[in-house]
Amino acid sequence: MGAKGEAFAGEFEAKVAEATALLEKLSDGEWKKSTAAEAWTVGVTADHLARTYEPITHIIETIAAGQALPHFTPQMLDEMNAQHARDFAGCTKSETVALLKKGAAAAAAAVRRLTDEQLAKSGTVFAGMPPMSAEDMVKRALLGHLDEHVGSIRKTIGA
């Protein structure tokens, strides 16, 4: 374990707790409102966030272990996100909150296990793009992604 991993995990857990509290308070009407940023419902946006923790954690752990990732492009990510929006248009709040809690707990535990040296390792995340460090992925894909989507949800519901 490293000091950075512990700090990132703590920051992530605090942000997830705040997001969870927000989601649990949403009315059915708010859950079904459409976000401007994603052009998805609040529910689909929350579900998207909850379902990303496993693959993001996998990418972080792969980079931290010095291993190569398979060929992946931003276009492939966009297609996956669009398919998710279609597949989970009817997601429920209780299911999504449970997924968020479970996935975030596993992601925080994984980040907490990383040493500072592992966080400093870099690898290619997207084909044709500059390499990213495991620390960059934690900052952007866990923390930044959470901030982005929760911010969109807050803006949509006026919170």
VEXDREN-2710 file (C-alpha; in Angstrom, 1 decimal):
% VEXDREN-2710
k/r/px/py/pz
1/MET/0.0/0.0/0.0
2/GLY/1.1/3.5/-0.7
3/ALA/0.2/6.9/0.7
4/LYS/-1.2/8.0/-2.6
5/GLY/-3.5/5.0/-3.0
6/GLU/-4.9/5.4/0.5
7/ALA/-5.5/9.1/-0.1
8/PHE/-7.2/8.5/-3.5
9/ALA/-9.3/5.7/-2.1
10/GLY/-10.5/7.9/0.8
11/GLU/-11.3/10.8/-1.6
12/PHE/-13.2/8.4/-3.9
13/GLU/-15.2/6.9/-1.0
14/ALA/-16.2/10.3/0.2
15/LYS/-17.4/11.3/-3.3
16/VAL/-19.3/8.0/-3.7
17/ALA/-21.0/8.5/-0.3
18/GLU/-22.2/11.9/-1.4
19/ALA/-23.3/10.6/-4.8
20/THR/-25.2/7.7/-3.2
21/ALA/-27.0/10.0/-0.8
22/LEU/-28.0/12.2/-3.7
23/LEU/-29.3/9.3/-5.8
24/GLU/-31.2/7.7/-2.9
25/LYS/-33.2/11.0/-2.4
26/LEU/-34.2/11.3/-6.1
27/SER/-37.9/11.1/-6.9
28/ASP/-39.2/8.9/-9.7
29/GLY/-39.7/12.1/-11.8
30/GLU/-36.1/13.2/-11.2
31/TRP/-34.8/9.7/-12.1
32/LYS/-36.5/10.0/-15.5
33/LYS/-35.4/13.5/-16.3
34/SER/-33.1/13.9/-19.3
35/THR/-29.6/15.3/-18.7
36/ALA/-28.2/17.9/-21.1
37/ALA/-24.6/16.7/-20.9
38/GLU/-25.2/13.0/-21.7
39/ALA/-28.6/13.2/-23.3
40/TRP/-29.6/10.2/-21.1
41/THR/-32.0/10.1/-18.2
42/VAL/-30.6/10.7/-14.7
43/GLY/-31.2/7.0/-14.1
44/VAL/-29.2/5.8/-17.1
45/THR/-26.4/8.3/-16.2
46/ALA/-26.3/7.0/-12.7
47/ASP/-26.4/3.4/-13.9
48/HIS/-23.6/4.1/-16.4
49/LEU/-21.4/5.4/-13.6
50/ALA/-22.2/2.4/-11.4
51/ARG/-21.3/-0.1/-14.1
52/THR/-18.0/1.6/-15.1
53/TYR/-16.1/0.8/-11.8
54/GLU/-15.3/-2.8/-12.7
55/PRO/-13.8/-2.1/-16.1
56/ILE/-12.0/1.1/-14.9
57/THR/-10.5/-0.8/-12.0
58/HIS/-9.3/-3.5/-14.4
59/ILE/-7.6/-0.9/-16.5
60/ILE/-5.9/0.7/-13.5
61/GLU/-4.7/-2.7/-12.1
62/THR/-3.5/-3.7/-15.6
63/ILE/-1.4/-0.5/-16.0
64/ALA/-0.2/-0.7/-12.4
65/ALA/1.0/-4.3/-13.0
66/GLY/3.0/-3.2/-16.1
67/GLN/0.8/-5.2/-18.4
68/ALA/-0.6/-4.3/-21.9
69/LEU/-4.2/-3.5/-22.5
70/PRO/-6.0/-4.9/-25.6
71/HIS/-6.7/-2.6/-28.5
72/PHE/-9.3/0.0/-27.4
73/THR/-10.3/3.2/-29.1
74/PRO/-12.4/6.2/-28.0
75/GLN/-14.9/5.3/-30.7
76/MET/-15.3/1.8/-29.2
77/LEU/-16.0/3.5/-25.8
78/ASP/-18.6/5.8/-27.3
79/GLU/-20.3/2.8/-29.0
80/MET/-20.3/0.9/-25.6
81/ASN/-21.8/3.9/-23.8
82/ALA/-24.5/4.3/-26.4
83/GLN/-25.4/0.6/-26.2
84/HIS/-25.5/0.8/-22.4
85/ALA/-28.0/3.7/-22.6
86/ARG/-30.2/1.5/-24.8
87/ASP/-29.8/-1.6/-22.7
88/PHE/-30.4/0.0/-19.4
89/ALA/-33.1/2.6/-20.2
90/GLY/-35.4/1.0/-17.6
91/CYS/-32.9/0.6/-14.8
92/THR/-34.2/1.0/-11.3
93/LYS/-32.9/3.3/-8.6
94/SER/-32.5/0.5/-6.0
95/GLU/-30.6/-1.7/-8.5
96/THR/-28.4/1.2/-9.6
97/VAL/-27.6/2.3/-6.0
98/ALA/-26.7/-1.3/-5.0
99/LEU/-24.4/-1.6/-8.1
100/LEU/-22.8/1.8/-7.3
101/LYS/-22.0/0.8/-3.7
102/LYS/-20.7/-2.6/-4.7
103/GLY/-18.5/-1.4/-7.6
104/ALA/-17.2/1.6/-5.7
105/ALA/-16.2/-0.5/-2.7
106/ALA/-14.3/-2.9/-4.9
107/ALA/-12.6/0.0/-6.8
108/ALA/-11.6/1.8/-3.6
109/ALA/-10.1/-1.4/-2.2
110/ALA/-8.1/-2.0/-5.4
111/VAL/-6.8/1.6/-5.4
112/ARG/-5.9/1.3/-1.7
113/ARG/-3.8/-1.8/-2.5
114/LEU/-1.6/0.1/-5.0
115/THR/1.8/1.3/-4.1
116/ASP/3.1/4.7/-5.1
117/GLU/5.4/2.9/-7.6
118/GLN/2.5/1.1/-9.2
119/LEU/0.5/4.3/-9.5
120/ALA/3.4/5.8/-11.4
121/LYS/3.5/3.1/-14.0
122/SER/2.1/4.1/-17.5
123/GLY/0.5/2.2/-20.3
124/THR/-1.7/2.8/-23.4
125/VAL/-5.3/3.0/-22.5
126/PHE/-6.6/4.1/-26.0
127/ALA/-4.9/3.1/-29.2
128/GLY/-3.2/6.0/-30.9
129/MET/-3.3/8.2/-27.7
130/PRO/-0.4/9.0/-25.3
131/PRO/0.1/6.6/-22.4
132/MET/-1.5/7.3/-19.1
133/SER/-0.3/6.4/-15.6
134/ALA/-2.3/4.4/-13.2
135/GLU/-2.5/7.5/-11.1
136/ASP/-3.9/9.5/-14.1
137/MET/-6.6/6.8/-14.6
138/VAL/-7.6/7.1/-10.9
139/LYS/-7.8/10.9/-11.2
140/ARG/-9.6/10.9/-14.5
141/ALA/-11.6/7.7/-14.8
142/LEU/-12.6/7.3/-11.1
143/LEU/-12.6/10.7/-9.5
144/GLY/-13.2/12.9/-12.6
145/HIS/-15.7/10.6/-14.2
146/LEU/-17.7/10.6/-10.9
147/ASP/-17.5/14.4/-10.6
148/GLU/-18.6/14.8/-14.3
149/HIS/-21.7/12.6/-14.1
150/VAL/-22.8/13.6/-10.6
151/GLY/-22.4/17.2/-11.6
152/SER/-24.6/16.6/-14.7
153/ILE/-27.2/14.9/-12.5
154/ARG/-27.2/17.8/-10.0
155/LYS/-27.6/20.3/-12.8
156/THR/-30.5/18.3/-14.2
157/ILE/-32.4/18.1/-11.0
158/GLY/-31.5/21.6/-9.8
159/ALA/-29.5/20.4/-6.7
END
